């Protein structure tokens, strides 16, 4: 029986596998490159496959960043800072990061933050004070929301 780790693939098979990989979910170049590295290809073969994926529109970084920003904000409740940092980690250009952040409507962003903040405030078990404030601030900093938003909301919640 053939060992799966030692299985060799021809270029067409790899192209087909990566097409499926890209169709399943939007991918950036860094993810494609990491996937290509698992096949131990020579640079010319990697370039041929990547060119094919771009020409056939399986990979499109602008489409990726737009989808990424919408998804992470709408489903994971991330703020702009976290999205920006995660895109930088994926070697996305600042021009594309700006495009991505435009996908998040300001009004819905603020509504989501306010809703999350009020819910989270109620779930923190501590009594009002520095411990509760720290937990609140740390939670929203990890989620990538802007410090001015966090502290404005914190001050408002402490007045109640």
Buried (B, 14 or more C-beta within 10 A) or exposed (E): EEEEEEEEEEEEEBBEBBBEBBEEEBBBBEBBEEBBEEBEBEEEBBEBBBEBBBEEEBBBBEEBBBBBBBBBBEEEBBBBBBBBEBBEEBEBEEEBBEBBBEBBEEEEBEEBBEEBBEEBBEEBEEEEEEEBBEBBBEBBBEBBBBEEBBBEBBEEBEEE
